[in-house]
Amino acid sequence: MKIEILGTGCSKCNKTKEIVEKAVKETGVNAEIIKVEDFDKILGYGVMVTPALVVDGEVKVAGKVPSVDEIKKWIKK
């Protein structure tokens, strides 16, 4: 599984990364977590507001910090 956190380094983007790491650890899912700060790559997903979270190429949320429970739902298969 590939999880991407889209954001330019703002505090909400960093918080999203922390929450993603916590959710992955708690679920035991094997996931590669990548922080994407390149604006062109972020726009390539059609995301205009950050932070955003992409799981296996699918944008799950943009413009807000998701909760641990939301992330767990998205990463459990």
A tleap script that builds the chain and sets N, CA, C and O, in Angstrom:
source leaprc.protein.ff14SB
mol = sequence {
  NMET LYS ILE GLU ILE LEU GLY THR GLY CYS
  SER LYS CYS ASN LYS THR LYS GLU ILE VAL
  GLU LYS ALA VAL LYS GLU THR GLY VAL ASN
  ALA GLU ILE ILE LYS VAL GLU ASP PHE ASP
  LYS ILE LEU GLY TYR GLY VAL MET VAL THR
  PRO ALA LEU VAL VAL ASP GLY GLU VAL LYS
  VAL ALA GLY LYS VAL PRO SER VAL ASP GLU
  ILE LYS LYS TRP ILE LYS CLYS
}
set mol.1.N position { 0.847 -1.180 0.000 }
set mol.1.CA position { 0.000 0.000 0.000 }
set mol.1.C position { 0.889 1.238 0.000 }
set mol.1.O position { 1.920 1.286 0.672 }
set mol.2.N position { 0.470 2.226 -0.760 }
set mol.2.CA position { 1.201 3.483 -0.843 }
set mol.2.C position { 0.300 4.604 -0.348 }
set mol.2.O position { -0.782 4.832 -0.889 }
set mol.3.N position { 0.757 5.300 0.685 }
set mol.3.CA position { 0.006 6.421 1.249 }
set mol.3.C position { 0.829 7.683 1.029 }
set mol.3.O position { 1.994 7.761 1.421 }
set mol.4.N position { 0.205 8.662 0.398 }
set mol.4.CA position { 0.887 9.921 0.141 }
set mol.4.C position { 0.195 11.051 0.895 }
set mol.4.O position { -1.028 11.184 0.866 }
set mol.5.N position { 1.005 11.857 1.568 }
set mol.5.CA position { 0.498 13.048 2.232 }
set mol.5.C position { 0.919 14.218 1.358 }
set mol.5.O position { 2.109 14.478 1.179 }
set mol.6.N position { -0.064 14.918 0.818 }
set mol.6.CA position { 0.213 16.044 -0.058 }
set mol.6.C position { 0.164 17.332 0.737 }
set mol.6.O position { -0.829 17.629 1.400 }
set mol.7.N position { 1.245 18.093 0.666 }
set mol.7.CA position { 1.294 19.357 1.383 }
set mol.7.C position { 2.667 19.975 1.314 }
set mol.7.O position { 3.663 19.284 1.099 }
set mol.8.N position { 2.716 21.267 1.497 }
set mol.8.CA position { 3.966 22.005 1.334 }
set mol.8.C position { 4.749 22.181 2.630 }
set mol.8.O position { 5.692 22.970 2.677 }
set mol.9.N position { 4.378 21.470 3.661 }
set mol.9.CA position { 5.132 21.546 4.908 }
set mol.9.C position { 4.459 22.367 5.995 }
set mol.9.O position { 5.090 22.692 7.001 }
set mol.10.N position { 3.202 22.704 5.812 }
set mol.10.CA position { 2.482 23.466 6.835 }
set mol.10.C position { 2.240 22.601 8.072 }
set mol.10.O position { 2.430 21.385 8.030 }
set mol.11.N position { 1.828 23.219 9.155 }
set mol.11.CA position { 1.623 22.474 10.396 }
set mol.11.C position { 0.527 21.420 10.245 }
set mol.11.O position { 0.635 20.338 10.822 }
set mol.12.N position { -0.524 21.715 9.481 }
set mol.12.CA position { -1.592 20.731 9.277 }
set mol.12.C position { -1.089 19.543 8.459 }
set mol.12.O position { -1.503 18.406 8.685 }
set mol.13.N position { -0.200 19.813 7.513 }
set mol.13.CA position { 0.374 18.733 6.697 }
set mol.13.C position { 1.233 17.821 7.577 }
set mol.13.O position { 1.171 16.597 7.459 }
set mol.14.N position { 2.019 18.416 8.444 }
set mol.14.CA position { 2.858 17.637 9.345 }
set mol.14.C position { 2.014 16.834 10.333 }
set mol.14.O position { 2.352 15.696 10.659 }
set mol.15.N position { 0.928 17.417 10.803 }
set mol.15.CA position { 0.012 16.720 11.709 }
set mol.15.C position { -0.633 15.529 10.998 }
set mol.15.O position { -0.792 14.460 11.589 }
set mol.16.N position { -0.998 15.715 9.742 }
set mol.16.CA position { -1.585 14.626 8.958 }
set mol.16.C position { -0.608 13.465 8.866 }
set mol.16.O position { -1.007 12.308 8.997 }
set mol.17.N position { 0.659 13.760 8.644 }
set mol.17.CA position { 1.676 12.707 8.553 }
set mol.17.C position { 1.763 11.942 9.873 }
set mol.17.O position { 1.839 10.713 9.872 }
set mol.18.N position { 1.754 12.654 10.990 }
set mol.18.CA position { 1.801 12.009 12.309 }
set mol.18.C position { 0.601 11.083 12.507 }
set mol.18.O position { 0.748 9.964 12.998 }
set mol.19.N position { -0.584 11.555 12.121 }
set mol.19.CA position { -1.805 10.774 12.303 }
set mol.19.C position { -1.792 9.539 11.402 }
set mol.19.O position { -2.210 8.460 11.823 }
set mol.20.N position { -1.318 9.691 10.174 }
set mol.20.CA position { -1.208 8.551 9.260 }
set mol.20.C position { -0.274 7.494 9.843 }
set mol.20.O position { -0.596 6.306 9.844 }
set mol.21.N position { 0.876 7.930 10.335 }
set mol.21.CA position { 1.837 6.992 10.931 }
set mol.21.C position { 1.208 6.250 12.109 }
set mol.21.O position { 1.427 5.050 12.274 }
set mol.22.N position { 0.436 6.951 12.920 }
set mol.22.CA position { -0.235 6.327 14.066 }
set mol.22.C position { -1.252 5.294 13.595 }
set mol.22.O position { -1.300 4.185 14.129 }
set mol.23.N position { -2.066 5.646 12.596 }
set mol.23.CA position { -3.093 4.734 12.090 }
set mol.23.C position { -2.459 3.484 11.483 }
set mol.23.O position { -2.952 2.375 11.690 }
set mol.24.N position { -1.384 3.657 10.748 }
set mol.24.CA position { -0.689 2.514 10.132 }
set mol.24.C position { -0.132 1.599 11.220 }
set mol.24.O position { -0.249 0.376 11.133 }
set mol.25.N position { 0.469 2.196 12.236 }
set mol.25.CA position { 1.034 1.407 13.331 }
set mol.25.C position { -0.063 0.632 14.068 }
set mol.25.O position { 0.110 -0.544 14.386 }
set mol.26.N position { -1.189 1.298 14.336 }
set mol.26.CA position { -2.267 0.659 15.095 }
set mol.26.C position { -2.962 -0.456 14.316 }
set mol.26.O position { -3.440 -1.420 14.914 }
set mol.27.N position { -3.023 -0.335 12.991 }
set mol.27.CA position { -3.691 -1.357 12.179 }
set mol.27.C position { -2.738 -2.466 11.755 }
set mol.27.O position { -3.174 -3.553 11.375 }
set mol.28.N position { -1.437 -2.193 11.818 }
set mol.28.CA position { -0.463 -3.193 11.398 }
set mol.28.C position { -0.377 -3.355 9.891 }
set mol.28.O position { 0.198 -4.327 9.403 }
set mol.29.N position { -0.942 -2.411 9.151 }
set mol.29.CA position { -0.912 -2.454 7.690 }
set mol.29.C position { 0.504 -2.165 7.206 }
set mol.29.O position { 1.192 -1.298 7.745 }
set mol.30.N position { 0.928 -2.897 6.187 }
set mol.30.CA position { 2.229 -2.656 5.573 }
set mol.30.C position { 2.045 -1.561 4.534 }
set mol.30.O position { 1.440 -1.792 3.487 }
set mol.31.N position { 2.561 -0.376 4.817 }
set mol.31.CA position { 2.348 0.761 3.922 }
set mol.31.C position { 3.606 1.598 3.785 }
set mol.31.O position { 4.372 1.773 4.733 }
set mol.32.N position { 3.795 2.104 2.588 }
set mol.32.CA position { 4.862 3.059 2.316 }
set mol.32.C position { 4.232 4.440 2.457 }
set mol.32.O position { 3.261 4.758 1.771 }
set mol.33.N position { 4.789 5.263 3.351 }
set mol.33.CA position { 4.252 6.609 3.595 }
set mol.33.C position { 5.198 7.617 2.957 }
set mol.33.O position { 6.387 7.662 3.273 }
set mol.34.N position { 4.649 8.423 2.056 }
set mol.34.CA position { 5.461 9.386 1.309 }
set mol.34.C position { 4.882 10.781 1.507 }
set mol.34.O position { 3.673 10.982 1.399 }
set mol.35.N position { 5.753 11.739 1.796 }
set mol.35.CA position { 5.352 13.146 1.904 }
set mol.35.C position { 5.633 13.795 0.557 }
set mol.35.O position { 6.780 13.832 0.112 }
set mol.36.N position { 4.598 14.306 -0.092 }
set mol.36.CA position { 4.728 14.941 -1.396 }
set mol.36.C position { 4.615 16.452 -1.216 }
set mol.36.O position { 3.566 16.960 -0.820 }
set mol.37.N position { 5.708 17.170 -1.510 }
set mol.37.CA position { 5.707 18.617 -1.350 }
set mol.37.C position { 5.800 19.349 -2.684 }
set mol.37.O position { 5.680 20.573 -2.727 }
set mol.38.N position { 6.012 18.610 -3.773 }
set mol.38.CA position { 6.120 19.207 -5.100 }
set mol.38.C position { 4.738 19.674 -5.569 }
set mol.38.O position { 3.815 18.873 -5.718 }
set mol.39.N position { 4.616 20.974 -5.796 }
set mol.39.CA position { 3.309 21.555 -6.115 }
set mol.39.C position { 2.724 20.980 -7.394 }
set mol.39.O position { 1.513 20.777 -7.475 }
set mol.40.N position { 3.556 20.712 -8.399 }
set mol.40.CA position { 3.059 20.142 -9.655 }
set mol.40.C position { 2.476 18.743 -9.441 }
set mol.40.O position { 1.462 18.389 -10.043 }
set mol.41.N position { 3.121 17.953 -8.581 }
set mol.41.CA position { 2.601 16.613 -8.289 }
set mol.41.C position { 1.278 16.701 -7.531 }
set mol.41.O position { 0.359 15.921 -7.779 }
set mol.42.N position { 1.189 17.657 -6.604 }
set mol.42.CA position { -0.045 17.857 -5.844 }
set mol.42.C position { -1.176 18.238 -6.804 }
set mol.42.O position { -2.275 17.688 -6.724 }
set mol.43.N position { -0.905 19.172 -7.703 }
set mol.43.CA position { -1.912 19.588 -8.682 }
set mol.43.C position { -2.276 18.442 -9.620 }
set mol.43.O position { -3.401 18.376 -10.116 }
set mol.44.N position { -1.327 17.538 -9.864 }
set mol.44.CA position { -1.575 16.386 -10.718 }
set mol.44.C position { -2.681 15.484 -10.194 }
set mol.44.O position { -3.314 14.759 -10.962 }
set mol.45.N position { -2.911 15.526 -8.899 }
set mol.45.CA position { -4.011 14.769 -8.286 }
set mol.45.C position { -5.321 15.560 -8.317 }
set mol.45.O position { -6.363 15.057 -7.896 }
set mol.46.N position { -5.264 16.793 -8.813 }
set mol.46.CA position { -6.460 17.631 -8.828 }
set mol.46.C position { -6.728 18.287 -7.492 }
set mol.46.O position { -7.826 18.790 -7.252 }
set mol.47.N position { -5.737 18.285 -6.623 }
set mol.47.CA position { -5.877 18.846 -5.274 }
set mol.47.C position { -5.487 20.318 -5.298 }
set mol.47.O position { -4.397 20.681 -5.740 }
set mol.48.N position { -6.390 21.149 -4.817 }
set mol.48.CA position { -6.143 22.592 -4.776 }
set mol.48.C position { -5.898 23.100 -3.355 }
set mol.48.O position { -5.378 24.201 -3.171 }
set mol.49.N position { -6.271 22.304 -2.350 }
set mol.49.CA position { -6.071 22.691 -0.949 }
set mol.49.C position { -5.389 21.541 -0.213 }
set mol.49.O position { -5.671 20.368 -0.455 }
set mol.50.N position { -4.492 21.909 0.684 }
set mol.50.CA position { -3.780 20.894 1.461 }
set mol.50.C position { -4.099 21.092 2.936 }
set mol.50.O position { -4.541 22.175 3.319 }
set mol.51.N position { -3.892 20.102 3.761 }
set mol.51.CA position { -3.305 18.805 3.428 }
set mol.51.C position { -4.294 17.923 2.668 }
set mol.51.O position { -5.508 18.120 2.724 }
set mol.52.N position { -3.740 16.957 1.963 }
set mol.52.CA position { -4.552 15.961 1.279 }
set mol.52.C position { -3.922 14.599 1.518 }
set mol.52.O position { -2.721 14.489 1.766 }
set mol.53.N position { -4.740 13.575 1.442 }
set mol.53.CA position { -4.278 12.215 1.679 }
set mol.53.C position { -4.675 11.342 0.500 }
set mol.53.O position { -5.838 11.313 0.096 }
set mol.54.N position { -3.691 10.629 -0.049 }
set mol.54.CA position { -3.911 9.755 -1.196 }
set mol.54.C position { -3.529 8.337 -0.783 }
set mol.54.O position { -2.428 8.104 -0.284 }
set mol.55.N position { -4.443 7.393 -0.993 }
set mol.55.CA position { -4.177 5.990 -0.686 }
set mol.55.C position { -4.247 5.207 -1.988 }
set mol.55.O position { -5.289 5.153 -2.642 }
set mol.56.N position { -3.119 4.600 -2.355 }
set mol.56.CA position { -3.028 3.827 -3.598 }
set mol.56.C position { -3.579 4.594 -4.797 }
set mol.56.O position { -4.332 4.049 -5.604 }
set mol.57.N position { -3.191 5.871 -4.903 }
set mol.57.CA position { -3.559 6.683 -6.057 }
set mol.57.C position { -4.922 7.344 -6.000 }
set mol.57.O position { -5.288 8.081 -6.916 }
set mol.58.N position { -5.686 7.095 -4.934 }
set mol.58.CA position { -7.031 7.671 -4.793 }
set mol.58.C position { -7.043 8.730 -3.696 }
set mol.58.O position { -6.690 8.456 -2.549 }
set mol.59.N position { -7.456 9.944 -4.064 }
set mol.59.CA position { -7.546 11.025 -3.077 }
set mol.59.C position { -8.688 10.714 -2.117 }
set mol.59.O position { -9.836 10.556 -2.534 }
set mol.60.N position { -8.367 10.630 -0.834 }
set mol.60.CA position { -9.370 10.321 0.186 }
set mol.60.C position { -9.915 11.567 0.869 }
set mol.60.O position { -11.087 11.615 1.242 }
set mol.61.N position { -9.068 12.571 1.031 }
set mol.61.CA position { -9.494 13.803 1.695 }
set mol.61.C position { -8.551 14.931 1.273 }
set mol.61.O position { -7.364 14.711 1.032 }
set mol.62.N position { -9.106 16.139 1.191 }
set mol.62.CA position { -8.294 17.323 0.889 }
set mol.62.C position { -8.837 18.504 1.672 }
set mol.62.O position { -10.048 18.668 1.820 }
set mol.63.N position { -7.924 19.319 2.169 }
set mol.63.CA position { -8.321 20.541 2.855 }
set mol.63.C position { -8.574 20.419 4.338 }
set mol.63.O position { -8.956 21.393 4.986 }
set mol.64.N position { -8.364 19.217 4.891 }
set mol.64.CA position { -8.536 19.064 6.340 }
set mol.64.C position { -7.664 17.923 6.838 }
set mol.64.O position { -7.224 17.067 6.070 }
set mol.65.N position { -7.430 17.934 8.126 }
set mol.65.CA position { -6.668 16.863 8.763 }
set mol.65.C position { -7.652 15.752 9.123 }
set mol.65.O position { -8.569 15.973 9.914 }
set mol.66.N position { -7.473 14.566 8.551 }
set mol.66.CA position { -8.392 13.465 8.869 }
set mol.66.C position { -8.119 12.896 10.260 }
set mol.66.O position { -7.039 13.091 10.818 }
set mol.67.N position { -9.100 12.195 10.809 }
set mol.67.CA position { -8.921 11.559 12.115 }
set mol.67.C position { -8.238 10.204 11.932 }
set mol.67.O position { -8.193 9.663 10.828 }
set mol.68.N position { -7.717 9.676 13.012 }
set mol.68.CA position { -7.092 8.354 12.984 }
set mol.68.C position { -8.116 7.318 12.534 }
set mol.68.O position { -7.792 6.435 11.739 }
set mol.69.N position { -9.347 7.414 13.032 }
set mol.69.CA position { -10.392 6.450 12.673 }
set mol.69.C position { -10.742 6.509 11.186 }
set mol.69.O position { -10.962 5.473 10.558 }
set mol.70.N position { -10.795 7.731 10.618 }
set mol.70.CA position { -11.055 7.856 9.183 }
set mol.70.C position { -9.959 7.154 8.383 }
set mol.70.O position { -10.243 6.412 7.443 }
set mol.71.N position { -8.724 7.393 8.760 }
set mol.71.CA position { -7.597 6.805 8.047 }
set mol.71.C position { -7.628 5.281 8.161 }
set mol.71.O position { -7.370 4.573 7.188 }
set mol.72.N position { -7.939 4.793 9.335 }
set mol.72.CA position { -8.015 3.333 9.535 }
set mol.72.C position { -9.031 2.707 8.574 }
set mol.72.O position { -8.776 1.639 8.016 }
set mol.73.N position { -10.175 3.359 8.378 }
set mol.73.CA position { -11.191 2.838 7.461 }
set mol.73.C position { -10.655 2.776 6.032 }
set mol.73.O position { -10.944 1.837 5.292 }
set mol.74.N position { -9.874 3.784 5.655 }
set mol.74.CA position { -9.361 3.857 4.284 }
set mol.74.C position { -8.250 2.849 4.012 }
set mol.74.O position { -8.077 2.411 2.875 }
set mol.75.N position { -7.494 2.476 5.049 }
set mol.75.CA position { -6.346 1.608 4.810 }
set mol.75.C position { -6.607 0.148 5.110 }
set mol.75.O position { -5.811 -0.709 4.723 }
set mol.76.N position { -7.705 -0.161 5.792 }
set mol.76.CA position { -8.028 -1.574 6.036 }
set mol.76.C position { -8.594 -2.170 4.766 }
set mol.76.O position { -9.421 -1.560 4.088 }
set mol.77.N position { -8.136 -3.372 4.455 }
set mol.77.CA position { -8.624 -4.023 3.233 }
set mol.77.C position { -9.213 -5.356 3.562 }
set mol.77.O position { -9.680 -6.062 2.669 }
savepdb mol mol.pdb
quit
